Amino acid sequence: MNLYIHEVLELAAAAKTKEEKIKILKEHETIALKSILRGAMDSLIVFTLPEGTPPYNAEHTPDGYSKSSIHRQAKKFTYFVKGGRGDGLPSVRREKMFIEVLESVHPKDAEVLILMKDKKLIYKNNTAHYKGITKKLVQEAFPNLIKD
């Protein structure tokens, strides 16, 4: 079973060396993890959603019992970026879809999605959110992932 995305990021952030961080990211490589990292760090990815936390009801189920996961919801990310499938949607519909995704995943993964959308995955309130998970580290772990 895949770990939640926030668990992978926490494991990598807790690792002592750059090499350990890269190893953890590579061991848990999924389309969802790479989509989150690219969305958060690639300046060519522009989200068509308002900045900040939207009004949503975080899921409150025990770990492992979420309705869905980022792994299953990653295919919807294309609706939330400029040039993606959601360009033709009214903004209200696109924002509603994003809220539905947030409400279906683990609350900490929902927070990761919001940080990704706002390009704040690395920094939250001017402090490192996932210590040591930098653009440079991600580029070493996954060459050619970040296009800018």
C-alpha positions, 0 to 999 in steps of 0.5 A, a space after each residue: 500500500 502506498 503511504 499518504 503523500 504527507 507521510 512521504 514528505 514527512 519521512 523525507 524531511 526527517 531524514 538526516 542527509 540529502 542522500 537519504 531524502 532522495 532515497 525516500 522520495 525515489 522509494 515512494 515514487 508515484 505519479 501523485 507524489 511527482 505531480 505534487 512536487 512539480 505542481 508546487 515547484 515548477 513555475 510553468 504550472 499555474 493554478 487557476 484557483 484562488 489563493 488560500 484555503 477554500 471553505 471545506 470540511 476536512 475528512 475525519 476518518 481514521 488513517 487508512 479509511 479516507 474516501 479517497 487518496 491523492 493517488 486516486 485524485 491526481 488525475 483531476 489536477 489537470 482541471 486546476 491548471 492553466 492550459 488544462 482540461 478545466 480551462 473551459 469550466 466556469 471558475 465556480 465549478 472548478 473550485 467546487 471540484 477542488 473542494 470535493 478533492 480536499 474533502 475526500 482525502 486525508 486532512 494532512 494530504 488536503 493541506 499538502 494540496 493547498 500548499 501545492 496550489 499556493 506554491 508554498 509547499 516548501 515554506 509556510 509562514 516563512 518557515 520550512 514546512 518540509 525541511 530540506 525538500 527543496 527544488 534542487 533536491 527534487 530535481 536530483 531525485 527526479 531529473 526532468 520533472 521540473 521544466 522551468 
